[in-house]
């Protein structure tokens, strides 16, 4: 870990100095105002968080450390992790060291599997996954070193140790849970030298004769890695971690938020709708048929799953990446064809609905169909896959936040009566 820690030591020292100067010279400047509607609308649009790893401009989509997503879709997840942590992509030696470090830390304690085996057979895969992370808290380097009295300038190094230990194990844990929960047989070990995404595919045991599933997995893990710090999973994890709870506590907390139907469960809802559409028509519907069906869906008070986004006002570039992958590797798949046809049709319908601000697809509109194509058909598992990827962003944000010595998160709340008095005075 010498290349990584040496680089981060210099990067973070310079960043801390920059932030101190910024706050000293401009600390009294107003950067956001809050309306009553925002206070009651989940704080949407309120600029009150700092996220140094990524940003999501409404007109561009995900940008990681200043690099637009379209320039990163051919990278490995490990390269993205280095980018999230360091602010730049790794060279060949740095990537090789990080990959070796992750392989060396990947062994999962046996007590994790004992606990998984003791859980009810019909436990939700996300409950199993988050439980596995939480019960490993006894392994936390940060917790041990904090109790030993480490200084504040060492917090980020201990957090980095925890981050690497956790991230290294997540594909093994996730794949083991998949095989256990869905009766796929004994656990499988990844081949020596496999990269992070490749090893995950091997351990799932679904087969990948032409290497396409590995390419999809690597792309999936990149696309879902980070998305600012205001989404439910990242914000929840960062809030818990700001109390100096270690990453085992905070990552588990954040991923519990990812399990919600308004966050990480969305892709399975989208795929369910696509499959139901295929079953209803009995074939791949034409654009005209989809247009009529979209209007009927809206008129019945329902929504078209996967369309619209809280922040974006363009087609999610993550959807673009999945669509391009599908057109290259599984263009003949009828389920993917429906996803593609819906994209050609539905936005024009939604544009005619005045209250809809964003008629474009988000990442969830396409990801499930691709997973389904390669044999990963268990819907309840999809959020576990999302979690493996999102852990890259959550853990890197935690390392940065501890390096910058950001304080505990503690926004001010008011009762409705106080808000009412303030706006009616």
N, C-alpha and C positions, 0 to 999 in steps of 0.2 A: 504493500500500500504506500510505498515511499513516494512514487511519482505523484500520486493523487494528493497525499497530505502535504507534500512540499508545494505543489501548485496552489492548493487551496489556502495554505498559510499566507502566501504572498497576495493572492487575489482578495481574500477576505480582509486582510490588513488595510489594503488600499480602499476597499469599499467602505469599511468602517470610518476611515478618515473623511471620505467624501460625504457620508451621511451626517457626520458630526458637523461638518462645515455647512452643509445644506440647511440643517435644522437651526444652527446658530444664526445664520444670516437671513433665513426666510421663515423661521418658525411661526411667525404671527400672520402669515399669509393664508387667506381663505382658499381652499381647494375644492370645496363642495358645499352646497346648501341642501337642506332636507325639507321636503314638503310633507304635509300631513299625509298625503296619499302614499308617499314612499314609506313613511313610518308604519302605516297600516298595510303596506303592500310587500312586506318581506325585505325592506331596505333596498329594493331593486334600484340600481343605478346610483346609489350613494357611494361616492368615492371616499372610503374610509379605511381601506385595507392596503397594506404594502405586500406586493408579490414580486420578487426579483427574478423568478424563474420563467414566467410566461405572462402574456397578455392576450386579450381577445377583443380587438377593435371590431365594432359592429360591421364595418365595411371590408374587413380582411379575414377575420377568423383567427385561429390560433397562431401565435408567433412565440417561438421558444427562444429566449435569450437573443432577441433581435432578428431571428431567422424565420421567415415565413414557412409554414408547414409544407408547402408544395416543394420546397427545396430539401426536405428531410425524409420524404417517404421512402427513399431507397436506403436509408441508414438502418443499422441494427439497434435494437433497444438499448444495448450497452453503450453505444455511441451517444444516444439521446440522454442517458443517465449522466454520462460525463459532461455533456453540454449543460444539463440542468444544474449540476453541481459547480462547474468551473466557469461557465459562460463562454466556452469555446469547444469545438469538436476535438476529439483526441487524435493524436497521431498514431501511427501503427504500434509503437512501443507502449504508449499509454493505454490503448485499447487492449492489447495483449495482456498487460499487467492487470487491468480491471477484470477481464474475463477469467484469468487465472485466480484472482482473488475471490471472485464469486464462486468458482468451482470448489475452491478450498474450504469455503464456508457453508456449503450447500447441504451437509448432512443434517437430517432432522432427528432430534432426540426421540428415542423409543417411547418415552412417556407420552408424546403427542399422539402416536398411533394407538396407544392404550386408551387414552381418553376418547379418541374418535370412535374406537370400537365399542366403547361403553355408552355412547350416545344412542338415542332411539334410532332404529333403522330408517325411519321416515323423516329424520331431521332435515331441515332445509340446508342445502349445501353452503349457503352463506353463513348460517349459524355455526356450522362445523368449521368453516374457514376462519371466521373471526374468533371462535373459541381456541383454535389451534394457535393463533397469534398471541392471544391473551395469556394462555397457560405457559407460554415460553418467557413470560416476563422475568422469571427468576434468572434468565440468562443475560439480563440487561447490563451492559457495561456502564451505561450512564448512571443507572441506579446505584451500582456498586461504588463507582468512583465518586459520586455525589456524597454518599454516606462516609466515604473516606476523607472527604473534605477538599476535593479538587477545586481549583480556582476557576472563576468565571471564564477566563480566556481559554480554558480547556473544555468548556461545555460542548463546543462544536465537534471536537475530536472524538469525544465519547459518544456523541449523537451519531457521528459518521460510522463509528464501529457498529452501533446498533443497526443503523440503516443498511450497511453492507451485509451484516449477519441475517437480517430479516429478508431483504430482497433476494439474497442468494437462495434461501430456502423456499420461497413462495411457489415457484413452479413445481417443486417436489411435493409440497403440501397440497397444492391445488389438484395436481394430477392424481395423487394418492386418494384424495377425497372423492374425485370423480370415479375412480375404479371401485372404491369401497361402496359409495352411496348408490351407484347404479349397477352393481353386481357384474363388474367387468373382469373380475379375476384378481390375482395378486398384483401388488405394485410392481412397476417396471423401472429399472435403472436406465438413466440416459447413457449414451455412448461416451467414452472418454473423449474429451476435446470438443464435445458439442457446445454450440453457443447457447445463450439463455433461452431464446425462443425455440430453437431446434430441439434442445433437450426437453422442453415442455411438450412438444408434439410427440416425441418418442415415448415419454412417460405416460401420455394419455392412452397410447396403444391403439389408436384408430387406424393406423397405417398411413403411409404417405409415399406410394411407389414412385411418383414423378416429382416429388419435392414441392408441389404447389401448396399443400396445406402448411408446410413450414414457412413458405413465403407469405401466406396469409397471416399466420400467427405473428411473424416478425412485424408485418405492417400493422396488425391490430394492436400489438403492444406499444408501438410507436404512437399511433394515432390517439390512444386513450391515456397517454402517460401523464399529461398535465393540462390544466385549463383554468389558469388564474387560481386565486385562493378564495374566491367568493362563492364557489359552488358548495353544496351541502357537505360533501365528503371532505374536501380540502379545508373548508372553514371550520368544521367540527374538529378535525384532527389538529389544526393549528391552534385552536382555542384551548384544547386540552393540553397540548404540548407547551403552550405559553405559560402554564402553571408549573413548568418543569417536570410534568409527568413524562416518563420516558416513552420511546417510540412504540413499545409494545402496547401500552395503554392508549396512546393517542392515535396510532394507526388503526387499532381495533375500533375505537370510537368513531373515527371518520368513515370506515368501511361499513359500519352499522348504518350510517346515513346513506351510503351508496345503495343499500338494499331496499330503499324506498321506491315505490312505483313512479314517483315523480322525478327520480334521478336514475339510478343504475338499472332498474327493472324495465326501462322504457324499450330497450331493443327487443326484448321477448314479446312485448305487447305489439310492437310493429310487425314482427314476423308472424305472430298469431293472426293479425288482420290480413296479411298477405296470403297466408294459407287458407283462411276462410274465404277470401275473395276468389282464389283459384277453385276451391271446392264449390262455391256457389255458381260460378259460371261454367265449370266443367272443362275449362280450357283457359288459355292465356287471353284475357279480354283485350279487345281492340281499344285504341285511345278513345273512340267515341263511346264505347260501353263504359270505360272507366270515368269519363267525364260525367255521364248520366248517374253513375253509381256514386261519385263524389258529391254531386248535388243532393241526392237522396240521403246520403250520410249526414250532410250538414243540416238539411231540413228536418231531420229526425232529432236534432239536438246533439248529435255526436260529432267527434272530430276525426280527421284523418291522422292516424298515429304516425309520428315521425316527422311531421311538418310543423314548422314554427320553432322559435328558440328565444329564450329570455333575453339574450344579448345580441345575437347576430341578425343582420338584415340582408344577408346574402345566402346563397347555398353554402352550407357548412363545407369547408375545404376537406374535412375528414370524409364526408359523404362522397365528394368528388373522387377522392383517392380510392375508396371502396368500389365506386361505380367503374372507375377505370380498370381496377383489378378484375372485376367481374366480367367486363367486356373482353378482357384479354384471355381469361382462363375458363370461364363457364358461361359463355354467351348463349349456349343452347339450353341451359337449365330453365325450365318454365317458371320456377319461383323467382329466379333472378330476373327473368324477362318481365315479370309483373312489376318488380321494383323499378326497373328501367322505364317501363311504360308509364307508371304512375308519376315518375319524375317529369316525363314529357307532357303530362296532362294536368295533374292536380294543381300545380302553382298557378296556372292560368285561371282555374276556377276560384282558388282562394283569393286571388287579387281582386275579385269582384265583390268580396265580402268586406264591407267597410271597417269592421272592428278588428280584422286580422291585420296585424302590423308586419308579420313576417310570413310570407306564403311559401318559403323555401324549405327544403328538407334539412334535417339535422343528421348527425352521425348515426343515430339509431335507425333511420329509415332503411339503411342498406346492410348493416353489419350482420344481422341475424340470418339473412338469406344466404350469405356466404358461408357462415358457420354450418348452417343446415346442409348445404351442398356437400361439404367435406365430412359429413357423418356425425357432427356434433349436434344432435337433435334434442337433447334434454334441456328444455327451456330454463328450468330452475338453475341450471349451472352457469348460464351466460354471465350473470353478475359476478361470479367468482373470477371468470376470465377478465372482466372489466377491472376487478379489484387488483389482480396481479399487475396489470398495467398501471393503474392509478397510484399504486404504491411507489412507483418511481417518482412521481411528482410530489406526493405527500412527504416522503422521507427526505427528498432533496430540499424541499421548502423548510423542513425542520432543521436541517443542518445549516442552511443559510440564516434562518431566524436566530439560531443560537450563536452563530458567528457574529451577527450584527448586534447581539445583545438586545433584541427587541423585547419590550416589557410584556407583562401579562395582559391579555385581552380583557378589557372591562368597559364596554360601552354603557352609557347612561340610559336607563329606561324611565318612563313616566306612565302613570295611570291615565286612562281615557279622560277622566275628569280634568287633569292638568292640561292635556292637549286641548280639550274643549275650551278651557278658560283662556289658553294662550291664543287660539285662533279666533275667538269671538270677542276678545277684549276690545 
